[in-house]
Amino acid sequence: MKKTLQIILLLNFFFFGLFAQNTKLTKKKKTQKTNTLAYWERNYKAEFSDCSFTNKYTPQQRLAMYPFSKATKVWAVSYKYRGIDTDEHNDLNNFPGRGLYVRDGVLDTTTLIEIKKLKTQQIAELTDLIFNTGYKTKWKVHIEEFGKCFEPRNALIFLNSEDKVIDYLEICFECKQNHSKSELFDIGILCNQKYELFSSYFKSIGVSYGTIGRNYREEDNKEWEELRKLR
């Protein structure tokens, strides 16, 4: 009887171990399957990357993040695209009245078309856009769209109490790209409607030039041709 019981117990352990091993292998295969490119392409939907507002960070927490933590003033500005600095033939960078320039911490306002000094509520809305606007759906893979070009016509300027520029963020709505001087921050998670939301924000505070809706490149080409004739 003891011998029979031992055989039954050994068989039970054998089948339990085999079942556990098969379960692990099944889970492993399932994980491997869901990590394949074919799986993502088959199951991903564009709306997974849509934007959604959250309350992840409080107003105090948002203001404690760089560059808001260092700045006492924030300006939103617009200006004409100055052209490609490395273009030796056109030398567009030498054309006057275009571009964004900060020299020794001082912002050159002579090239700016619009300047808006943000109020407290407008800064709160801006930090909400940057830090509290992310993906609507939690998904392991999200798609970001942007162009190869970078022709900025808008910027956010961060200044201290003496109006010295701490940092700035240039935005190109046409190419869907943004770049900060320090490379320490950007406009946040690039969910599908992020640039549209930023465009609407700029317009709401009174900065409309550069925020999509016109063929700025065609206007620039005409102006550059006229300037070339005068040189």
Stockholm file with secondary structure:
# STOCKHOLM 1.0

chainA/1-231         MKKTLQIILLLNFFFFGLFAQNTKLTKKKKTQKTNTLAYWERNYKAEFSDCSFTNKYTPQQRLAMYPFSKATKVWAVSYKYRGIDTDEHNDLNNFPGRGLYVRDGVLDTTTLIEIKKLKTQQIAELTDLIFNTGYKTKWKVHIEEFGKCFEPRNALIFLNSEDKVIDYLEICFECKQNHSKSELFDIGILCNQKYELFSSYFKSIGVSYGTIGRNYREEDNKEWEELRKLR
#=GR chainA/1-231 SS CHHHHHHHHHHHHHHHHHHHHHHHHHHHHHHHHHTSHHHHHHHCCGGGGCEEECCSSCHHHHHTSTTTTTCSEEEEEEECCCCCTTCTTTCGGGSTTCSCCEETTEECGGGEEEEEECCHHHHHHHHHHHHSEEESSCCSCCCCCCCSCCCCCEEEEEECTTSCEEEEEEEETTTTEEEESSSSCCSCCCCTTHHHHHHHHHHHTTCCTTSSSSCHHHHHHHHHHHHHHHC
#=GC SS_cons         CHHHHHHHHHHHHHHHHHHHHHHHHHHHHHHHHHTSHHHHHHHCCGGGGCEEECCSSCHHHHHTSTTTTTCSEEEEEEECCCCCTTCTTTCGGGSTTCSCCEETTEECGGGEEEEEECCHHHHHHHHHHHHSEEESSCCSCCCCCCCSCCCCCEEEEEECTTSCEEEEEEEETTTTEEEESSSSCCSCCCCTTHHHHHHHHHHHTTCCTTSSSSCHHHHHHHHHHHHHHHC
//
